[in-house]
Amino acid sequence: AWLWMKPDPHSPPIFPGSLPFIGHSHQIFGDRKHLWDFFRRLQLYALKEGGVCKASLGPHTVYVICDPEDSLKLSNICLNKPYIYDFGEELVKNGLVTAEASIWKRHRKLLNPAFNQQVLNTYLNEINVQARTLVTQLAPTVGKEPFDVRHYIVNYILAISTRTLMGLSTKDHLGIGTDYTQALDDLLILYGNRFQKIWLHLSYIYKWSALKRRENQLLDKVKDIINPIIRKRKSELVANNVPNIYSESTSTSGKFKPVMDQMLQLAEERNAFTDDDIGQHLHTLVAASYDTTAGAMTFILLVIGSYQNVQKRIFDELQEVFGHDDTDVTKQDLQKLVYLEAVIKESMRLYPVSPIIARKVDVEVNLKNCTLRAGSSCAIGLYGLLRHPLWGADAEQFKPERWLDPATLPNHPSLYAYFSIGKRNCIGKLFSMMVMKVALVHIIRRYRVTGDINSVVCEFDIVLKPIKGHHICLKART
Ligand code: HEM
């Protein structure tokens, strides 16, 4: 507290509204809409003050950075995550999102190849299958009242991830899918609740709380589902048994191998992962993939539904690439869908589902105009970076065309922050772009979308979620 009070010429400006002793803690109470409003205002303030500001939770200092150079520097020097990421420790400790830097470096190197474009191309068949199922599941909504598309998309992504990441066959996927993902979802909500109850940040209070008892039940449930799957697959691999999924998803783009099998192989050949590590990576990958991708796609459909000229241009591009055929999307097709990609990127720029991330400041870091003290935390404002004035005077406007002319795009890599920035960026970015593009092709070929992005109200629930104005309508194309 004394350090906080002491004037420091190298310190960035303090976000208004700090109270003695508790700092800004009172501002994170309230509902999730209020929480998002707080995070948004923090970032806008940092932008206004030249890129960096400072807040505090009790005695703990939290810097907020929205400057592209400073945020890149900080994100590559400070690779560790702050204590709030430890809330998920018993679920995902060594998973990539939360792992401590030395483990993260080793595991990220081992897992990177599993997410390169060539490997992802082998999933394309499976993604097309699931996109067709999505279109069929949407059929009963056609011509009806506005509806929330999110849970249809969640199911689509979960079907893809349980099959491509975990290697579950159709039968197994149907068997565990909902129980597993419901428990994961409940755990994520629980960690969000703990974040807002600042006294539960202290482990010795949390461990006696009702929330911890609930966490234990959910952890048991998740582990009881996943651990037998890992053990079963391990023994199948030892016995050289080819699982159903390989033949169910034979792809023209090469041999299909789920991420879990790639990890089990690395464990067998190089002792790279324990069974616990593999479980933690799987929970991480599934949890990191569905809420984010489903959220991004919900925003994209709303945007497409709001700008009919944009939708028409996408449809024209689809006709150019596919003609009137309802064929599967190939890797060559994906490269041709330039305008669709521009719409996806522009939507993710203005409506980022992960609008803020955080790092532990474990060494003193000198930025352009200030110094961050070791022992504090730092939030990197992805929302602020994505609307930074360097995007131009039209930064607040939805303009997919900006992506078609490189001369109109800003130079700094960390402004393209929707999948995070620096070395610890999203491992699933290509995967998720592919999953979104394929679904959008199948949906827009069949249906005309309407919606109103400007009436959307959001809340912060680990990811940014629309809570109002998020309903869309579908009409069949004739
Ligand atoms: C639109 C969809 C997605 C968005 C917007 C997104 C965004 C992000 C962001 C902002 C981070 C940094 C998180 C942090 O530092 O706290 C991240 C990390 C990560 N994401 Fe994604 N993500 C998406 C989809 C996916 C998918 C589909 C997967 C898995 C297949 C995935 C797996 C991960 C993992 C494992 C990390 C941790 C990376 C590391 O620290 O090495 N994400 N993502």
Boltz pocket constraint, residues with backbone or C-beta under 6 A from the ligand:
constraints:
  - pocket:
      binder: B
      contacts: [[A, 96], [A, 97], [A, 98], [A, 108], [A, 284], [A, 285], [A, 286], [A, 288], [A, 289], [A, 290], [A, 292], [A, 293], [A, 296], [A, 353], [A, 354], [A, 356], [A, 357], [A, 358], [A, 417], [A, 418], [A, 419], [A, 420], [A, 423], [A, 424], [A, 425], [A, 426], [A, 427], [A, 428], [A, 429], [A, 431], [A, 432]]
      max_distance: 6.0
